[in-house]
Amino acid sequence: MLELRGSATGSGEDQPLAMHPTSVPHLRPLVLRFPVNPRRSWIPTSAGFSGSQLLLVRSSGETAEPSPRTPKEAVAGLLGHRVEDLLKREENRPLLEGLKEASRRVERARMALADIVGQETEALRAKQLVIQLQSRESEIAETQKQILTAKAKVEEAKRAVSSNMDEENSEFLRDEAKTKQIERFESIKAASVSSLVGAFSSLPISMYEATSFTQLALHTVIVFLSTALFGVTYRYTIRRDLNNLHLKTGTSAAFGFIKGLAELEAGRPLELNIGSFLSHSIDGVVLISENMFVFLASAIALDFCFKMRFLSPFPMKE
C-alpha cells in the first residue's frame, strides 16, 4: 500500500490518501500537483480534478525523493488502469468484441485493398505487355510484308534470268547448228579441192601405167575418192596448226604409204625366190612414191587454200 500526502491550497495540514500500487507505473517518489476541492474528499475521476493539491507518493521503506516523471505520465498510468477495469467489465465485452470484429474487418479490407492494388498493377503490366506485343505484331507483319515483296522480286529475277538463259541457249543452239552446217560445207570444199588436185596430179602416172581406157578411168576414180577422204581428214588433223610442217608431211606420207602397200598387195603374188622378192620391193617403192606424190600435191593445194582464206581450218571459231 502506498501513502499519499498532500496539502490543499486552503489548509496547511497533510491529508493521507490510499492508492493501489498497480495504478502507479513506478514506485519512485513522485510529487504531483492536482486540483482538489478543500471542502470534499479527494476522488480521482476521468473528467478532471477541482482544486489544487500537492501529493507525495512513496513506497514503504523508501525515503521521499523527487521523481523525474511528469504529471502527464502519472495521469496516463491512472487512466490506463481505469481503461483496463472498464474493458474487464461484462457489460463492455460486446463492445470489445465489436471493436475486435471491426479491427478484423479493417484488416480484411486493407488486405483486399492491397490485393486490388496488386491486381491493378498486374493489369497495368499486362496492358503494357499487350501494347508491346501489338507493336511487335505490327513490326512482324511489316517484316513479313517486306519478305514477301523480296521473294516476289527474287522470283521475278529468276524468271527473267531463266528467260534470258533460255534465249541465250536457243541462240547458242542456233549458232551451233549454223556452225555445224558451215563446218560440213568447209569439209566438202576441202574434199573437192583435194580430190581435183589429186586426180590431175595422178593423170600422168595413170596414163603411163594404164593399158586401156577402162583401167585409166578406174585408177582415176580411185585416186579421186581417196584424195577426197584425205582432204577431209587433213582439215580435221591440221586444225589451226598451219605452220606445223611435220604434221602436214606426216599425214600425207601416212596416206601414201597405206595406199601404196594396198596396191602392192593387190598385184602379183609373191614367190619364194630372190627375184620375186626384189621385184615386189621395187614395185612397192614405186607405188608408195607415186601415192605420196599425189597426197603431197593435195596437201600443198589445201595448205595454199587455207592461207588464201579460200578454206577455213577446223574449227572455224577459236
C-alpha positions in Angstrom: 0.0 0.0 0.0 1.2 3.4 -0.9 0.8 6.5 1.3 0.0 9.8 -0.4 0.2 13.0 1.5 -0.9 16.4 0.2 -1.7 19.8 1.3 -4.7 21.7 0.0 -4.4 25.2 -1.1 -6.7 26.4 1.7 -5.3 24.2 4.5 -1.9 23.6 6.0 -2.5 20.0 7.1 -1.5 16.9 5.3 -4.4 14.6 4.3 -3.4 10.9 3.9 -4.8 9.2 0.8 -4.8 5.5 -0.1 -3.8 4.3 -3.6 -3.2 0.8 -5.0 0.4 0.2 -6.1 -0.6 -1.1 -9.6 -2.1 2.2 -10.5 1.4 3.8 -10.5 3.9 2.6 -13.2 7.0 3.2 -11.0 7.4 3.1 -7.2 9.9 6.0 -7.0 8.7 9.0 -5.0 6.7 11.3 -7.2 5.5 14.8 -6.4 2.3 15.7 -8.2 0.1 18.7 -8.1 -3.6 18.0 -8.6 -6.5 20.5 -8.3 -8.7 19.5 -5.3 -11.7 20.8 -3.6 -10.9 21.6 0.1 -14.5 21.0 1.2 -14.7 17.5 -0.3 -12.7 14.3 -0.1 -10.2 13.6 -3.0 -11.7 11.2 -5.6 -9.9 10.8 -9.0 -12.3 11.0 -12.0 -11.8 10.9 -15.7 -13.4 14.3 -16.1 -10.7 16.1 -14.2 -9.8 17.5 -10.8 -11.1 20.5 -8.9 -8.9 22.5 -6.6 -5.1 22.2 -6.3 -3.2 19.9 -4.0 0.4 18.8 -3.8 0.7 15.0 -3.4 3.8 13.0 -2.3 3.9 9.3 -3.5 6.4 6.9 -2.0 6.5 3.3 -1.1 7.1 1.8 2.3 10.7 1.6 3.2 11.8 4.4 0.8 12.7 7.9 1.6 11.0 10.7 -0.2 12.9 11.7 -3.3 11.9 14.0 -6.1 10.6 11.9 -9.1 11.7 12.6 -12.6 8.3 11.6 -14.1 6.0 14.3 -15.3 2.4 14.7 -14.2 1.2 13.8 -17.7 2.8 10.4 -17.4 1.3 9.7 -14.0 -2.2 10.6 -15.3 -1.6 8.3 -18.3 -0.8 5.4 -15.9 -4.0 6.1 -13.8 -6.1 6.3 -17.0 -4.6 3.1 -18.4 -5.6 1.2 -15.2 -9.1 2.8 -15.4 -9.5 1.7 -19.0 -8.4 -1.8 -18.2 -11.0 -2.0 -15.5 -13.7 -0.8 -17.9 -12.7 -3.3 -20.5 -12.8 -6.2 -18.0 -16.4 -5.5 -17.1 -19.0 -7.9 -18.6 -21.3 -5.2 -20.0 -18.4 -3.8 -22.0 -17.5 -7.2 -23.5 -19.8 -6.9 -26.6 -18.3 -3.5 -27.3 -14.8 -5.1 -27.1 -15.9 -7.9 -29.4 -17.3 -5.3 -31.8 -14.1 -3.4 -31.7 -12.1 -6.6 -32.4 -14.5 -7.6 -35.3 -14.2 -4.0 -36.7 -10.5 -4.3 -36.4 -10.6 -7.7 -38.3 -12.9 -6.1 -40.9 -10.4 -3.2 -41.3 -7.6 -5.7 -41.7 -9.5 -7.7 -44.3 -10.4 -4.5 -46.1 -6.7 -3.5 -46.0 -5.7 -6.9 -47.4 -8.5 -6.7 -50.1 -7.3 -3.2 -51.0 -3.7 -4.5 -51.2 -5.0 -7.3 -53.5 -6.9 -4.8 -55.6 -3.8 -2.6 -55.9 -1.7 -5.7 -56.8 -4.4 -6.7 -59.4 -4.4 -3.2 -60.8 -0.6 -3.3 -61.0 -0.7 -6.7 -62.8 -3.5 -5.4 -65.1 -1.4 -2.4 -65.9 1.6 -4.5 -66.6 -0.4 -6.9 -68.7 -1.8 -3.9 -70.6 1.7 -2.7 -71.2 2.7 -6.2 -72.4 -0.3 -6.3 -74.7 0.7 -2.9 -76.2 4.3 -4.2 -76.6 3.0 -7.3 -78.3 0.8 -5.3 -80.6 3.7 -3.2 -81.6 5.8 -6.3 -82.1 3.0 -7.8 -84.2 2.9 -4.7 -86.4 6.6 -4.9 -86.8 6.4 -8.6 -87.6 3.6 -8.0 -90.1 5.7 -5.3 -91.8 8.7 -7.5 -91.9 6.7 -10.4 -93.4 5.3 -8.0 -96.0 8.9 -6.9 -96.8 9.9 -10.6 -97.0 7.0 -11.4 -99.4 8.0 -8.4 -101.5 11.6 -9.5 -101.6 10.5 -13.1 -102.5 8.3 -11.7 -105.3 11.3 -9.7 -106.6 13.6 -12.8 -106.4 11.0 -14.9 -108.3 10.7 -12.2 -110.9 14.5 -12.0 -111.2 14.7 -15.8 -111.5 12.1 -15.8 -114.3 14.0 -13.0 -116.1 17.3 -14.9 -115.7 15.6 -18.1 -116.8 14.1 -16.4 -119.9 17.4 -14.8 -120.7 19.2 -18.2 -120.3 16.6 -19.8 -122.5 17.0 -17.2 -125.1 20.8 -17.5 -124.9 20.6 -21.3 -125.0 18.3 -21.2 -128.0 20.6 -18.6 -129.7 23.6 -20.8 -128.8 21.9 -23.9 -130.3 21.0 -21.9 -133.4 24.6 -20.7 -133.7 25.9 -24.2 -133.1 23.6 -25.7 -135.7 24.6 -23.0 -138.1 28.3 -23.5 -137.3 28.0 -27.3 -137.9 26.4 -26.7 -141.3 29.2 -24.3 -142.2 31.8 -26.8 -140.9 30.3 -29.5 -143.1 30.4 -27.2 -146.1 34.0 -26.3 -145.5 34.8 -30.1 -145.2 33.1 -30.6 -148.6 35.1 -27.8 -150.1 38.4 -29.3 -148.7 37.4 -32.7 -150.1 36.7 -31.2 -153.5 39.9 -29.3 -153.7 41.9 -32.3 -152.6 40.2 -34.7 -155.0 40.6 -32.4 -158.0 44.2 -31.7 -157.4 45.0 -35.4 -156.6 43.2 -36.6 -159.7 45.0 -34.2 -162.0 48.4 -34.9 -160.4 47.9 -38.7 -160.8 46.9 -38.5 -164.5 50.5 -38.8 -165.9 51.2 -41.9 -163.8 47.8 -43.4 -164.6 48.2 -42.8 -168.4 51.7 -44.3 -168.3 50.6 -47.5 -166.4 47.1 -48.0 -167.9 46.8 -50.3 -170.9 43.2 -49.4 -171.7 40.7 -46.5 -171.1 38.8 -48.6 -168.6 41.9 -49.1 -166.5 42.7 -45.4 -166.7 39.2 -44.4 -165.6 39.2 -46.9 -162.7 42.5 -45.7 -161.5 41.4 -42.0 -161.7 38.2 -42.7 -159.8 40.1 -44.5 -157.0 42.5 -41.6 -156.7 39.7 -39.1 -156.7 37.9 -40.8 -153.9 41.0 -41.4 -151.8 42.2 -37.8 -152.1 38.7 -36.5 -151.2 38.8 -38.6 -148.0 42.4 -37.3 -147.5 41.2 -33.6 -147.8 38.5 -34.0 -145.1 41.0 -35.9 -142.8 43.7 -33.3 -143.4 41.5 -30.4 -142.4 40.4 -32.1 -139.1 44.0 -33.2 -138.4 45.9 -30.0 -139.1 43.1 -27.8 -137.5 44.7 -24.4 -136.9 48.3 -25.5 -136.6 49.0 -24.5 -140.2 52.8 -24.0 -139.7 53.4 -27.5 -138.3 55.4 -29.0 -141.2 55.9 -32.3 -139.6 52.2 -32.8 -139.0 51.4 -31.9 -142.6 54.0 -34.1 -144.3 53.4 -37.0 -141.8 49.7 -37.0 -142.7 50.4 -37.1 -146.5 53.1 -39.8 -146.1 50.8 -42.0 -144.0 48.1 -41.9 -146.6 50.6 -42.6 -149.4 52.3 -45.4 -147.6 49.0 -47.2 -146.8 47.6 -46.8 -150.3 50.9 -48.0 -151.9 51.0 -51.1 -149.7 47.4 -51.8 -150.6 48.1 -51.7 -154.3 51.2 -53.9 -153.9 49.1 -56.5 -152.1 46.5 -56.4 -154.9 49.2 -57.0 -157.5 51.1 -60.1 -158.4 51.6 -62.8 -155.7 54.9 -63.1 -154.0 57.0 -66.1 -154.8 59.7 -67.6 -152.6 62.7 -66.6 -154.5 65.0 -63.6 -154.6 63.8 -62.4 -158.0 60.2 -62.2 -156.9 61.2 -60.5 -153.6 63.3 -57.9 -155.4 60.5 -57.3 -157.9 57.9 -56.8 -155.2 60.3 -54.5 -153.3 60.8 -52.3 -156.3 57.1 -52.2 -157.1 56.3 -51.3 -153.5 58.8 -48.4 -153.5 57.4 -47.1 -156.8 53.7 -47.4 -155.7 54.4 -45.7 -152.3 56.3 -42.9 -154.0 53.5 -42.3 -156.6 50.8 -42.2 -153.9 52.9 -40.0 -151.6 53.4 -37.6 -154.6 49.6 -37.5 -155.2 48.8 -36.9 -151.5 51.5 -34.3 -151.1 50.1 -32.4 -154.1 46.7 -32.4 -152.4 48.2 -31.3 -149.1 50.0 -28.4 -150.8 46.8 -27.3 -152.5 44.9 -27.5 -149.2 47.5 -25.5 -147.4 47.5 -22.8 -150.1 43.7 -22.6 -149.9 43.9 -22.3 -146.1 46.4 -19.5 -146.3 44.5 -17.7 -149.0 41.3 -17.9 -146.9 39.5 -19.9 -149.5 39.1 -22.6 -147.0 38.6 -22.3 -143.2 40.6 -24.6 -140.9 38.8 -26.6 -138.2 37.3 -25.2 -136.0 36.1 -22.0 -137.6 35.9 -20.3 -134.1 38.9 -20.4 -131.8 
